[in-house]
Every structure is written in C-alpha cells, then in structure tokens.
Amino acid sequence: MWIQSVDYLLAAAGLVGHVALLVLILRRRLLTRLPAFAILIAFYLLRSALLLAPQLTRESPATYWVLIYLDPGLQILLILALAVGARRITGGTIGRLRIILMALAMIVLACVGAWFLGSSSHYSPRNLSLKLSMFVSLLWIEAALGLAAMLRRSDWQTKRLPLGIAFGFATYAVANILTELVHMRFMLSRQPSLYTGLSLFRVIVYLSCLAWWFVLLWRDRPRLSPVFHTIEC
C-alpha cells in the first residue's frame, strides 16, 4: 500500500505547487501578461484536486475523459500564445509566411512522431489520448527550439520568461516521450517495479518544472522585461 501513499503525496505536492504558482501570478500581476499559462496552471490545479478524490472521476467517467482531452488543447493554446508573444518581442521582423510554414512543418513532424509512438491500435479512447499526448509533447520540443531561434537576438531579460516556460514544458515532454518508449519496449505488466519507477519519474520531472516556473516568475522584473503584456488568449 506504500505506493498509494506516495501517489497521494505527489498529488498533494502538485496541488500545493499549482496553488503557489497561481498565487504568485496574481501577486506579481502577471495574469494579463501570461493569461494562457495561468489558465493551464488553473486547469492543472483542478486536476490535482480530482486526483486526491478519485471517486469523483470513477462515478463520472465523462469528467475523466474531458480532463484528458482538454489538457492538450490548453497546451496548444499556450504554445500559440508564446509564439505570438515571441513575434511581438522581435518587433514583427519575422514574416508571417515564414512562421506559418514553420508551424506547418512542426505539426507534420509531431503528427508523424505521435503516429509511431504507443500501441498500434489507433481507435480506443485511451490510445487516442496517448497519441495526442505524444503529439503535444513533440510539439513542445519543437516549439521550444523554434522560440529559441526566434528570440536568439533578443536580450536575456526580455526572452527569459517565454523561453523558461517553453523549456519547462519541453523538459517534461522529453520525460513523457522516454516513458512511452520504455512502455513500448518492455512488458511493464510483468515488471511492476519498472512501471512504478516510470510513473514516479514522470511526476517528479513535472514537479521539478513547477519549481522552476515558480523561481522563474519570482525573479521576474516587470519594469525590465515587459513580456506578453498585450497577449490575449
């Protein structure tokens, strides 16, 4: 039963982390600068609360699937917001056609990668949600690299916030993909210790990203880095 206690402990840590991050966003008046990020963290706060009360999702399976499929959509919204903000930081020097072509290439690559990850059955709701998760994970890695390329000539104080957020999600995306690759390679139902270790690994990486974002926002200086103050969801 110790693993159940660890699961609840990690879920509680996620709950506390999300609350702390939202409080910091409100106290530092970052809501208007990072609306998409704040919405996603608020969603994760709700999901963390539901993880601490699993009977709610068991009694209402539709709620579980709504939470599963809403997550990628909100992440894609954040990617779009970061891209819009990065273009504004550069003063619109990067042409729209170039951005559109780059976005299309990213989507195609992410689709191809997600198609080959996971089970070969593409029709069950669980497998579709898994492939959607892989698609968004690949998209985050590409988006982080794309933002770094777009903002390479911007000063560090201006670009630290969008890059910090993007690379945090990209880090978790790498952990998510590595976990799925191990799932594909091994029969984890026969190796419970490996299955448990992978689950803990992925959660710990995400909690580390939460801590990174908290430090990132805590050290932000609005007067020096007016990033995303005009971004709208």
KAQUI-V647674 format. One record per helix or strand of 3 or more residues. SS is the DSSP state (H for helix, E for strand). FROM is the first residue (numbers start at 1). LEN is the number of residues. Records with the same first field share a line. If there is no record, write none. Layout:
SS=FROM-LEN, FROM-LEN
This chain:
H=2-26, 35-17, 54-6, 61-29, 96-21, 125-26, 156-30, 188-3, 192-27
